[in-house]
Amino acid sequence: MGETEMLTEYIARAKYEDLEVAAVDHAKEPLADTIVCGLGGRKTLDRNIVIEIMKHTGGRLERR
């Protein structure tokens, strides 16, 4: 098994409780930055390009 496969297996099986507090704290700032940038760009013309790319890329349908 290659390193990338080992990493993806670990990530796929990981639970929030498995994460170290320092790792969670470190991830909060870039995640918040991403959300804020997304909100700031929601009314720009370029957002339509991103939305179209996301529609074509698709993904797994999530049910609630």
C-alpha positions in Angstrom: 0.0 0.0 0.0 1.4 3.4 -1.0 1.7 6.4 1.2 -1.2 8.3 -0.5 -3.5 5.3 -0.1 -2.5 4.9 3.5 -3.3 8.6 4.1 -6.6 8.4 2.4 -7.6 5.3 4.3 -6.8 7.0 7.5 -8.8 10.1 6.6 -11.8 8.1 5.4 -11.9 6.2 8.7 -11.0 9.1 11.1 -13.6 10.5 13.5 -13.6 13.9 15.1 -12.7 12.3 18.4 -9.6 10.9 16.8 -8.2 14.3 16.0 -5.7 16.0 18.3 -6.9 19.3 19.8 -4.0 21.2 18.3 -4.9 19.9 14.8 -8.5 21.0 15.2 -7.4 24.4 16.5 -4.9 24.8 13.6 -7.7 24.0 11.1 -10.2 26.6 12.4 -8.5 29.7 11.0 -8.1 28.6 7.4 -11.6 27.1 7.4 -13.1 30.4 8.8 -11.1 32.3 6.2 -12.5 30.1 3.4 -16.1 30.7 4.6 -15.6 34.4 4.9 -14.0 34.6 1.4 -17.0 32.7 0.1 -19.5 35.0 1.7 -17.6 38.0 0.4 -17.6 36.7 -3.1 -21.2 35.6 -3.2 -22.3 38.7 -5.0 -19.6 38.9 -7.6 -20.0 38.0 -11.3 -17.3 35.4 -11.0 -19.4 33.3 -8.7 -21.5 32.1 -11.6 -18.4 30.5 -13.1 -17.7 28.7 -9.9 -21.3 27.5 -9.6 -21.2 26.2 -13.1 -18.0 24.3 -12.5 -19.4 22.8 -9.3 -22.6 21.7 -11.2 -20.5 20.0 -13.9 -18.1 18.4 -11.4 -21.0 17.0 -9.4 -20.4 14.9 -6.4 -22.1 12.4 -4.2 -25.7 13.2 -3.5 -26.2 13.6 0.3 -29.5 12.8 1.8 -30.9 14.4 4.9 
